[in-house]
Amino acid sequence: MAFETLLIGLVLALIYTEATGISPGGLIVPGYMALFLDQPPRILATFVVAILSLALFRALSGRFILFGRRRFVLLILLGTVLAQGWALAMPGLLGGPTELRVIGWVIPGLLANSLERQKFAVTAASLATVSVLTYFLVRLVSWI
């Protein structure tokens, strides 16, 4: 089921991006979000880490020349490091709820990259649209 969800999410994200010119958080992110739509705390944790990555990036961008590939790689690295830090910190905080884990290592960085290029509301709305559409299309395909 995971393979189909990621594949359908990738195709829908590509179609959505081509049709609207708006990235739904990256091409692979909606598929991963669709996999975890039944676990809202994980989606929230992923958004929190993406926003923290973006905040750190903006703090660093005042001191370094960050654009293009450097911007992208730094956001991915920040997302990965913060996701791992989140995974290490959560068992100590709040008694280790598994629902508050971040989705993947790269997903927060990809999401932060889209948040940097677009406004938060635009990215979140397009991500929600494509993720929910992916979720229901996968359910429909598996039902048939």
C-alpha positions in Angstrom: 0.0 0.0 0.0 2.9 2.4 0.7 4.4 2.0 -2.8 1.0 2.8 -4.4 0.5 5.8 -2.1 3.9 7.3 -2.9 3.5 6.7 -6.6 0.0 8.2 -6.8 1.1 11.1 -4.6 4.1 11.7 -6.9 1.9 11.8 -10.0 -0.7 14.0 -8.4 1.9 16.4 -7.1 3.5 16.7 -10.5 0.1 17.3 -12.2 -0.8 19.8 -9.5 2.5 21.7 -9.8 2.3 21.8 -13.6 -1.4 22.9 -13.6 -1.0 25.6 -10.9 2.7 26.5 -10.7 2.5 25.9 -6.9 4.5 23.2 -5.2 2.7 21.2 -2.6 5.7 21.0 -0.4 7.8 19.1 -2.9 6.9 16.3 -5.3 7.3 13.4 -2.8 5.9 15.1 0.3 2.2 14.8 -0.4 2.6 11.0 -0.8 4.2 10.7 2.6 1.7 13.0 4.2 -1.1 10.8 2.7 0.5 7.8 4.3 0.2 9.4 7.7 -3.2 11.3 7.4 -4.6 9.0 10.1 -1.8 10.3 12.5 -2.2 14.1 12.7 0.4 14.5 15.5 3.1 13.2 13.1 2.0 15.7 10.5 2.1 18.4 13.1 5.6 17.4 14.3 6.8 17.4 10.7 5.5 20.9 10.1 7.1 22.1 13.4 10.5 20.7 12.4 10.1 22.2 8.9 9.3 25.6 10.4 12.3 25.3 12.8 14.5 24.5 9.8 13.2 27.5 8.0 13.8 29.8 11.0 17.4 28.5 11.4 18.0 29.0 7.7 16.7 32.6 7.8 19.0 33.2 10.8 22.0 31.8 8.9 21.1 33.5 5.6 22.0 36.9 7.1 25.6 35.7 7.6 26.1 33.5 4.6 25.4 33.7 0.9 22.7 31.0 0.5 20.8 30.6 -2.7 20.2 27.9 -5.3 21.8 24.5 -4.4 23.3 25.8 -1.2 19.9 26.9 0.0 18.3 23.6 -0.9 21.1 21.5 0.6 21.2 23.6 3.8 17.4 23.2 4.3 17.6 19.5 3.7 20.5 19.2 6.2 18.8 21.4 8.8 15.6 19.3 8.4 17.5 16.1 8.8 19.5 17.2 11.9 16.4 18.7 13.5 14.3 15.6 12.8 17.0 13.4 14.4 17.2 15.9 17.3 13.4 15.7 17.6 13.6 11.9 17.7 16.2 12.0 20.4 14.5 14.6 22.5 10.9 13.3 22.4 11.5 10.2 24.6 12.8 12.5 27.3 10.0 15.0 26.9 6.3 14.0 27.3 7.1 10.4 28.1 8.1 9.4 24.5 4.9 9.5 22.5 5.3 7.7 19.3 2.7 9.9 17.7 5.0 12.9 17.8 7.6 11.4 15.6 8.6 13.3 12.4 7.8 11.8 9.1 11.1 10.8 7.5 14.4 12.6 7.6 14.2 14.5 4.3 10.5 15.4 4.3 10.9 18.4 6.8 13.7 19.8 4.6 11.7 19.5 1.4 8.8 21.1 3.1 10.9 23.9 4.5 12.3 24.5 1.0 8.8 25.0 -0.3 7.9 27.2 2.7 10.9 29.4 1.8 9.9 29.8 -1.8 6.2 30.2 -1.3 4.0 31.6 1.5 3.1 29.3 4.4 -0.7 29.3 3.6 -0.2 28.6 -0.1 2.2 25.7 0.6 0.0 24.2 3.4 -3.2 24.5 1.4 -1.7 22.9 -1.7 -0.1 20.1 0.4 -3.4 19.4 2.2 -5.2 19.3 -1.2 -2.8 16.9 -2.9 -2.4 14.7 0.2 -6.1 14.3 0.8 -6.7 13.7 -2.9 -3.9 11.1 -2.8 -5.3 9.4 0.3 -8.8 9.0 -1.2 -7.6 8.0 -4.7 -5.4 5.2 -3.1 -8.5 4.1 -1.1 -10.6 4.1 -4.2 -7.9 2.1 -6.2 -7.5 -0.5 -3.4 -11.3 -0.8 -3.1 -11.6 -1.6 -6.8 
